[in-house]
Amino acid sequence: MRPVKVIAPAGTIVNAKRPSAVAGGNVETAQRIVDVLLRALAKALPDKIPAASSGTMNNLTIGGIDPRSGQPFAYYETLAGGMGARPTKAGVSGVHTHMTNSLNTPAEALEYAYPLRVRRYSLRRNSGGAGRYAEAMESSAKLKCSLMPTSRCYPKEGPAAPGDWQAEARANLAKLTR
């Protein structure tokens, strides 16, 4: 393999100038950049490159006053998405990908340490993309919270993924906003 030169001109999303907003850049933009780079490499190496991952770190933040102690609390989590299908096998469901190296906090630990209840924690059925091999399913948690899930609004892309992705994206966004 040879090195690849990446050019990031000033003023672009990956080389922002003041006063550009950059919130979520390390966690959201970086995830998408990896998927975009893999998609570009897939044209040259289609038998080696996986389909897109969940493309987000699903940043979850919760805070408030703990009624048990009267003290403020803050909680931050990244919810695992999934790894895209490989050229010869299915994707991996409910795992962190790319630059993440963490595991989700077990529901029991979350409920013990914070004044929260997890009503459901599961893999979201049919959340992966279409293609020759099954895409991974994303994890799903039922809580009231603030979530920054950029890529969950858009279908996953891969060399063998057919379909009208724009129509799918609109339908997925409509589901998220109900």
Backbone hydrogen bonds in HBPLUS format (Angstrom, degrees):
<---DONOR---> <-ACCEPTOR-->    atom                        ^
c    i                          cat <-CA-CA->   ^        H-A-AA   ^      H-
h    n   atom  resd res      DA  || num        DHA   H-A  angle D-A-AA Bond
n    s   type  num  typ     dist DA aas  dist angle  dist       angle   num
A0012-THR N   A0009-PRO O   3.21 MM   3  5.98 148.5  2.32 143.1 143.0     1
A0011-GLY N   A0015-ASN O   2.81 MM   4  5.74 149.3  1.91 159.0 151.6     2
A0015-ASN N   A0012-THR O   3.05 MM   3  5.14 159.6  2.09 108.0 114.5     3
A0020-SER N   A0017-LYS O   2.81 MM   3  5.76 162.8  1.83 139.3 143.6     4
A0025-GLY N   A0022-VAL O   3.05 MM   3  5.46 153.1  2.13 139.6 138.1     5
A0028-GLU N   A0024-GLY O   2.55 MM   4  5.18 160.9  1.59 152.8 159.1     6
A0029-THR N   A0024-GLY O   3.31 MM   5  6.70 148.8  2.41 133.7 142.7     7
A0030-ALA N   A0025-GLY O   3.12 MM   5  6.28 144.0  2.25 153.4 161.6     8
A0032-ARG N   A0028-GLU O   3.24 MM   4  6.59 161.8  2.27 154.2 158.4     9
A0033-ILE N   A0029-THR O   2.90 MM   4  6.13 155.0  1.96 154.5 162.4    10
A0034-VAL N   A0030-ALA O   3.17 MM   4  6.43 157.7  2.22 148.7 152.6    11
A0035-ASP N   A0031-GLN O   3.30 MM   4  6.66 161.5  2.33 145.6 150.0    12
A0036-VAL N   A0032-ARG O   2.85 MM   4  6.13 156.3  1.90 154.3 161.4    13
A0037-LEU N   A0033-ILE O   2.86 MM   4  6.09 162.7  1.89 154.4 158.8    14
A0038-LEU N   A0034-VAL O   2.91 MM   4  6.13 161.2  1.94 152.8 158.1    15
A0039-ARG N   A0035-ASP O   2.91 MM   4  6.09 153.1  1.98 143.8 151.4    16
A0040-ALA N   A0036-VAL O   2.98 MM   4  6.28 154.8  2.05 147.6 154.1    17
A0041-LEU N   A0037-LEU O   2.92 MM   4  6.21 158.9  1.97 150.5 156.5    18
A0042-ALA N   A0038-LEU O   2.84 MM   4  6.01 136.1  2.03 142.6 154.9    19
A0043-LYS N   A0040-ALA O   3.33 MM   3  5.82 149.6  2.43 107.1 114.2    20
A0044-ALA N   A0041-LEU O   2.99 MM   3  5.38 130.4  2.25 107.3 119.5    21
A0045-LEU N   A0041-LEU O   2.81 MM   4  5.98 154.1  1.87 154.5 163.4    22
A0048-LYS N   A0045-LEU O   2.97 MM   3  5.48 165.9  1.99 126.0 128.0    23
A0049-ILE N   A0045-LEU O   3.33 MM   4  6.33 141.2  2.49 163.4 174.2    24
A0051-ALA N   A0085-ALA O   2.83 MM  34  5.36 161.6  1.86 153.6 159.1    25
A0052-ALA N   A0157-GLU O   2.78 MM 105  5.42 177.2  1.79 178.8 178.7    26
A0054-SER N   A0082-GLY O   2.93 MM  28  5.27 132.1  2.17 159.6 154.6    27
A0079-LEU N   A0058-ASN O   3.24 MM  21  5.19 167.0  2.26 125.9 127.4    28
A0148-MET N   A0059-ASN O   3.15 MM  89  5.33 151.3  2.23 141.1 149.7    29
A0060-LEU N   A0077-GLU O   2.80 MM  17  5.10 173.2  1.80 164.5 164.1    30
A0077-GLU N   A0060-LEU O   2.91 MM  17  5.10 152.6  1.99 147.6 154.1    31
A0061-THR N   A0146-SER O   3.33 MM  85  5.82 165.5  2.36 158.8 163.1    32
A0062-ILE N   A0075-TYR O   2.94 MM  13  5.13 159.0  1.98 146.4 151.0    33
A0075-TYR N   A0062-ILE O   2.72 MM  13  5.13 149.7  1.81 162.4 168.0    34
A0064-GLY N   A0073-PHE O   3.12 MM   9  5.58 152.3  2.20 146.2 148.1    35
A0073-PHE N   A0064-GLY O   2.81 MM   9  5.58 151.5  1.89 154.8 157.3    36
A0066-ASP N   A0071-GLN O   2.79 MM   5  5.48 170.1  1.80 158.3 155.3    37
A0069-SER N   A0066-ASP O   3.12 MM   3  5.63 137.6  2.31 111.5 121.1    38
A0070-GLY N   A0066-ASP O   2.59 MM   4  5.27 152.6  1.67 168.3 177.2    39
A0139-SER N   A0080-ALA O   3.40 MM  59  5.96 153.5  2.47 137.3 143.6    40
A0094-GLY N   A0081-GLY O   2.98 MM  13  5.03 121.1  2.34 152.9 144.0    41
A0083-MET N   A0092-VAL O   2.86 MM   9  5.03 162.4  1.89 150.0 154.4    42
A0092-VAL N   A0083-MET O   3.15 MM   9  5.03 136.1  2.36 119.3 132.0    43
A0086-ARG N   A0089-LYS O   2.90 MM   3  5.17 132.5  2.13 144.1 157.2    44
A0089-LYS N   A0086-ARG O   3.39 MM   3  5.17 152.4  2.47  98.4 105.9    45
A0091-GLY N   A0134-ALA O   2.85 MM  43  6.27 161.1  1.89 160.9 167.3    46
A0094-GLY N   A0137-MET O   3.01 MM  43  6.30 149.9  2.10 169.9 174.1    47
A0100-THR N   A0097-THR O   3.34 MM   3  5.80 164.9  2.36 123.5 127.5    48
A0109-ALA N   A0106-PRO O   3.04 MM   3  5.38 121.7  2.40 106.2 120.0    49
A0110-LEU N   A0106-PRO O   3.06 MM   4  6.39 161.3  2.10 157.5 163.3    50
A0111-GLU N   A0107-ALA O   2.93 MM   4  6.13 166.7  1.95 154.5 157.5    51
A0112-TYR N   A0108-GLU O   3.03 MM   4  6.13 144.6  2.16 138.7 148.1    52
A0113-ALA N   A0109-ALA O   3.02 MM   4  6.14 162.1  2.06 151.3 154.9    53
A0114-TYR N   A0110-LEU O   2.97 MM   4  5.85 146.6  2.08 150.9 158.7    54
A0142-LYS N   A0120-ARG O   2.92 MM  22  5.18 153.2  2.00 149.5 149.9    55
A0122-SER N   A0140-SER O   2.85 MM  18  5.20 160.0  1.89 150.3 156.8    56
A0140-SER N   A0122-SER O   2.53 MM  18  5.20 140.8  1.67 166.8 170.2    57
A0124-ARG N   A0138-GLU O   2.57 MM  14  5.40 170.9  1.58 172.0 175.3    58
A0152-ARG N   A0149-PRO O   2.94 MM   3  5.66 155.1  2.01 131.6 139.1    59
A0154-TYR N   A0151-SER O   3.18 MM   3  5.45 160.9  2.22 108.5 114.2    60
A0161-ALA N   A0158-GLY O   3.09 MM   3  5.13 169.1  2.10 117.2 116.6    61
A0168-GLU N   A0164-ASP O   3.14 MM   4  6.46 161.0  2.18 151.9 157.8    62
A0169-ALA N   A0165-TRP O   2.86 MM   4  5.98 155.0  1.92 144.6 151.4    63
A0170-ARG N   A0166-GLN O   3.05 MM   4  6.30 159.5  2.09 147.3 151.8    64
A0171-ALA N   A0167-ALA O   3.05 MM   4  6.28 158.2  2.09 147.8 153.7    65
A0172-ASN N   A0168-GLU O   2.85 MM   4  6.07 159.4  1.89 153.8 159.6    66
A0173-LEU N   A0169-ALA O   2.92 MM   4  6.08 159.5  1.96 150.5 155.9    67
A0174-ALA N   A0170-ARG O   3.01 MM   4  6.17 154.6  2.07 143.4 150.3    68
A0175-LYS N   A0171-ALA O   3.08 MM   4  6.38 151.2  2.17 144.8 151.8    69
A0176-LEU N   A0172-ASN O   3.07 MM   4  6.36 154.7  2.14 147.1 153.6    70
A0177-THR N   A0173-LEU O   3.12 MM   4  6.33 140.8  2.28 146.2 155.8    71
A0178-ARG N   A0175-LYS O   3.45 MM   3  5.54 164.7  2.48 103.4 107.7    72
